[in-house]
Structure formats: C-alpha cells, structure tokens
Amino acid sequence: MTAPVTKNDRITVYIEDLTHDGAGVAKVDGFPLFIQGGLPEEKAQVHVLKTLKNYGFAKIIEIIEPSPYRVEAPCPIFNQCGGCQLQHMSYEGQMTWKQNMVANVMKRIGKIDVPVHPVKGMTEPWHYRNKAQIPFGLNGEVPVAGFYKTKSHAIVDTDRCLIQSGEADAILAGLKPRLWALGLTPYNEQTKTGSLRHVVVRTAKTTNQVMVVLVTKGRKLKKKEEIIDVIRELVPNVTSIMQNINGQDTNVIFGNDTNLLWGEEVIEDHIGDVRFEISARSFYQVNPIQTKVLYDQALEYAALTGEETVIDAYCGIGTISLFLAKNAKSVMGVEIVPQAIEDAKRNAKLNGFTNTFFEAGPAEEVIPRWYKEGKTADVLMVDPPRKGCDEALLNTILEQKPKKVVYVSCNPATLARDLRILEDGGYKTQEVQPVDMFPHTAHCEAVAWLELV
Ligand SMILES: C[S@@+](CC[C@H](N)C(=O)[O-])C[C@H]1O[C@@H](n2cnc3c(N)ncnc32)[C@H](O)[C@@H]1O
C-alpha cells in the first residue's frame, strides 16, 4: 500500500475508532492514521508525524467538531502520565466503545455471531485501584514520585492519582518532602545510586487494612523507627509495613527478599464472603468492586448446583476457585507460579474449604494428566494471561469435552481467537459479558459462556 499522505502534511480527518491502546484511528483512502488524543466521531485537523508501509501517525492541531464523548480530563497530568488513556472520554462513551470493540473483535477475529451485552461498569469509576506502585526518583536535588510517562521510565511527579486510593495519595504527597530527613535517598536508574526505588501501597477495601512496602536497593535503613512513625502518621489505618530489597539493575519492581518492618505480614480482604490473605508480592485483582462483578458473572454462567466438578485453569491465588467452591462438589485449580499456589492453599484453609485441590504447573501439561488420572470436570473455567490459552490446553478441552466452558479474558482479541477454535471443535458461544475492571484505561475484561453442542 502506498501512503496517500506524507510526513508534515496537514489534513482534515474524521476519527472513526480507537486502537486497543486508546489512540484515535482515522482512515485516509483506507490508510489508517493513529492519532494520540483523538476520539471517535471527531473531525480534526492533524499534522502527519510519520508514515510506514501500512499505517501512519499524526497529532491533533485543532479539533473542528468534537466527539460527543469528549470531556475535559479531570487529572492535571493526564497528557503526560501513562496510567490512563481515556480520561478525555465520558464514562458513558467508554462503556459504549468497549462494548462495540468486544463485539467487533468477536466478528472480525472470531467470526462469531454472539450477543455481546452492554459493559458492566462502575457507578463510581474513580479511586478503584487497591494497589499503587509508586516510583521515587530525583529531579536535580528534589525528590519526585508519581507514575511513569507512557512507554518510558521518566517519572511524572504528582501528589495524587484519581484512580488510586486515598492511602496511596497520602504516601505520594507526604513522604516526598520528608525523604532527606528520614535518610532515604531516591534511587537513580542512570547512576544506580540512592536507595528508595518504589513504595507499594496495597489496600484491602473491605477490611480497611493497608500494607506499605518500601522497595530499597540495600537492606540498611538508617532511621527505621522514624520511617515507621512517619508512615503510621501519613496512613493511620496502616496494618503492615514491609521492606523488599531489590539490588538488581532491572525494571522488575520487587526483589526476592521481603521482611517485616512493623505490624502484620499480610492484609486480609474479602470477595463476597470469601477471605483472602494478601502478602507483599501476591497477585490479586486490582479492582475489588469489579472483581466481585466479574466473578458473579462467571458463577452465573457456571450455573453450579453443588454436584459439579470444576477445573479452574490459570487460577492465580485461587480467587475464582474459592469463590466457586461453596457451590461446587469440588474445584481443582492449576497455576504456573508455585508461590500463588501456596497462597491458594492457605486461603482455602483460612475459609475452611475441604473440596478444593491446587497444583502448581503449566495448565497445558497438568490438565491432560489430570484427565488421564480420571480427574475430570463438568465445568472448565479458564482465565489466561493476555496471550490467551495455550494450544495444547485448547486441544485437551476439545478431546475431553467438558459440558461447559467459562472463559474469563483480559484480551478480547485472543478470546475471539480461542472461541473460534472451541467453536470449530463442537462448542457454541452463548453469550459474552464485558466487565469494566479498569475505568479510564483502554483495557476491557470479558467473560464468555460456551456449551458443548
Ligand atoms: C489473568 S491471571 C488470572 C488469575 C486468577 N484467575 C485471578 O482471577 O486472580 C492469569 C494467571 O495465569 C498464570 N499463568 C500463566 N501462564 C500459565 C500456564 N501456562 N499455566 C498455568 N498458569 C499460567 C499467571 O501466573 C496468572 O496468575
């Protein structure tokens, strides 16, 4: 395809859609131009920045006719921070776009004609996250803390975040000016000097317990007692203060060594009436209100009577498994991270479940073996990472043919791809229900219900 536009052209375009990461898409004679900050149903004058073989990039010079969904982004650092992509779109507009996006992907990639319901969104779509990972750094001599710029490691300094908790804001605003007095030098990624790399704040919304984790380069904290006092003053409901040591030259936040500075080693949160103990490094869904909505939907599609055996593939710390356990005869969960399986077993015990079984390993290897051993399932639940289900697991499903498959997905494109494979093998997708786990971002979670026909 020859690009109908070249770098530095100024043209007027009509923006039709958004990309999966929230940029506007306009077509010039069928040639897609990606426009940061553009919204669907918007007419704008743009400056072409770059063209490649099959697509190009442009930036907005002037919006001629704004999208009916356009709003003033409430966050002052929205244009710099990489956290949210859609704050300039009304929440109603986000819901409409996410539903259409999932429906289009089902048709285009999955070639599936299936009802895609309106997105289940939040009534209060702000301050929903229960985990903030705050990088600390230096601007000259001045400590900065906030969030990373899009596709960069430059810190956008801020004192508050509209999707994080009040406790995370208290740390953001309150710790920075006191770092020097506490003997905490922010870490410099270039020179590899300094000590404080990140502060992670985890809140358990149902119990109001809070964990603050200081991620430092070395173990030594010169003023440990003062640091604890300041954190307790900034976050009066803190119940756990931990230190994690990460001496590696890496982008990964946590190192392997975590120790207790004050309080408890874990915080407790509830999803419905299931209790979970969460440690500094446990994986746990970040939007607790919508997690309940998501799991309720999965439970409704599973339609358990108490007689079924369930396999929960990609089970993490067993959150879905334990949520389903009281309605099932038994639940078997498999997950590749051994630590997560330890958490799942501990949480099963904490809740007194005796009908759950967890094993660490790749789902695509463990589940075929379970079937060979006669451990079969009436309902198969899958909740894979963004890349979707492993082909070997899909083949096992098609060989073993559980009556019902419930597929929880954080990536509509791989969901549609996998549903096509399952439909070709004898399943029929009954419904797809998108759930907004991440308001103001371009991500969309969805649950699909399949029956063997
Ligand atoms: C989207 S998370 C779902 C976690 C859990 N169901 C929940 O709701 O919290 C996907 C999980 O799959 C795990 N995983 C990735 N590849 C895997 C594999 N091949 N076999 C089993 N688990 C895997 C990841 O470690 C992660 O915990």
The ligand as an ORCA input file, in Angstrom:
! r2SCAN-3c Opt
* xyz 0 1
  C      -5.172    -13.254     34.370
  S      -4.346    -14.102     35.665
  C      -5.701    -14.880     36.442
  C      -5.555    -15.118     37.899
  C      -6.803    -15.524     38.675
  N      -7.722    -16.334     37.933
  C      -7.500    -14.303     39.256
  O      -8.644    -14.001     38.881
  O      -6.903    -13.630     40.097
  C      -3.542    -15.369     34.752
  C      -2.714    -16.328     35.587
  O      -2.207    -17.356     34.741
  C      -0.921    -17.750     35.209
  N      -0.279    -18.492     34.106
  C       0.393    -18.003     33.048
  N       0.749    -18.993     32.217
  C       0.283    -20.150     32.761
  C       0.315    -21.537     32.351
  N       0.896    -21.899     31.213
  N      -0.284    -22.433     33.147
  C      -0.889    -22.066     34.303
  N      -0.938    -20.775     34.735
  C      -0.371    -19.838     33.968
  C      -0.303    -16.445     35.642
  O       0.744    -16.659     36.548
  C      -1.518    -15.716     36.266
  O      -1.599    -15.988     37.642
*
